[in-house]
Amino acid sequence: MDVRGPVRRWKGFGKPQRAELYFRWSLYLMAWFMLPVNLLVSASPANPPHAAGVVQATLVLSLASVLVTLRAYRTSLDHYLHRPSEYLRWLAVNTTLTVAGSWVVLLLGPSSGGSTNPQGPPFTAVVAAALLGAAVGPMSVGLPLRRACLAGLGTVALVAPAMVLAGISAATTTGLLIGTLFGLAILIGSCRSFAWVTAIVWELDTAREAQSRLAVAEERLRFSRDLHDVMGRNLTTIALKSELAVQLARRGRPEAADQMAEVQKIAQESQREVRDVIRGYRTADLHAEAIGARAVLRAADVACEIDLGENPDELPPPVQSVLGWVIREATTNVLRHSEAGRCLIRLRREDGRAVLELENDGVPAVPLPSQGSGTGLRGLRERLAAHNGELTVPEAAPGIFRMLAAVPL
């Protein structure tokens, strides 16, 4: 059996998917837990010899109950996570099977007088009470909390008459049902907590993606606002003066040439202002980008270590700018293409070059789907090539990504 397939799929999952699998299988284990409990109670040496038929019936009912309960847990959790599922149908089937199984065990089992412990509840009553957890657990996930509690009470009430018909004393029945209610309350809280935490994990992941998109949208708005402030007035002036020049030219007035000269001057000034805006937008300060990267990564719960060496401000401005862009793009890659918990940014000088090293963990074996066109590293290589620099991605340990950006001083 090749186990590399499941391991590879597990490594390809993101944190929300892994968290959901963990909590989902925690719920599934509650369903499987019912089987050994019922078998151990039924096959106890303290049981009378004529209980063999009940043991066999309990085995069959427990296996069927586990399979149906697993399906009920799955569909209920899907419904809780706002996914389409037939949870009501499986809850009804699971509850019906569980209540019917409890009645069968109670009515076909031996009476309390056959038990080796007359002071305690018969083992069939313990089995029936344990089976109720298989019905109430999925209810607590698929139904609203108040309805789940009421449904749990109703399920217990449906089994109570079978205990009376089985000849169990009123005191024993009352004590057992009260204890069952306490156990079911704990079960409802546990199952509900698992589902709630799973939903919170997905909401946090959605909020993280939304925060990244908002940051990009905010930057676009800033650039468009700056460009509008620079070009709006000048373009309006150019349009008015051009229209005036047309009217003057049609009348044969010599002032038309003066107006066109002013239009040319305004156009040249607009070109200069646009270049200034673009230059300011495309220039990245090394120290500011490092501080911003650490703040963004820490907000995403990524421990970021930064070492810019001694006197990074002494680097030439073009070198600082291009390395600042490397930090900005690397930070984006960490947030979008990994599930990093640690990130390192280190700047050093060697052989007349400034070498910026970036390293992070949390790289999945199967790359996470990209929302963009995947041109980030290619754009960085083009920027570095304009300064005779280079970008390399050396091999690293599994789950680790390293990137080196070197620029001549």
MOZIGI-V404712 format. One record per run of one state. SS is the DSSP state (@ for helix, = for strand, . for the rest). FROM is the first residue (numbers start at 1). TO is the last residue. If there is no record, write none. Layout:
[[SS & FROM & TO] [SS & FROM & TO]]
//
This chain:
[[. & 1 & 3] [@ & 4 & 12] [. & 13 & 14] [@ & 15 & 42] [. & 43 & 48] [@ & 49 & 80] [. & 81 & 86] [@ & 87 & 108] [. & 109 & 111] [@ & 112 & 114] [. & 115 & 122] [@ & 123 & 142] [. & 143 & 144] [@ & 145 & 165] [. & 166 & 169] [@ & 170 & 250] [. & 251 & 254] [@ & 255 & 282] [. & 283 & 285] [@ & 286 & 299] [. & 300 & 302] [= & 303 & 307] [. & 308 & 311] [@ & 312 & 314] [. & 315 & 316] [@ & 317 & 337] [. & 338 & 341] [= & 342 & 350] [. & 351 & 352] [= & 353 & 360] [. & 361 & 375] [@ & 376 & 386] [. & 387 & 389] [= & 390 & 392] [. & 393 & 400] [= & 401 & 408] [. & 409 & 409]]
//
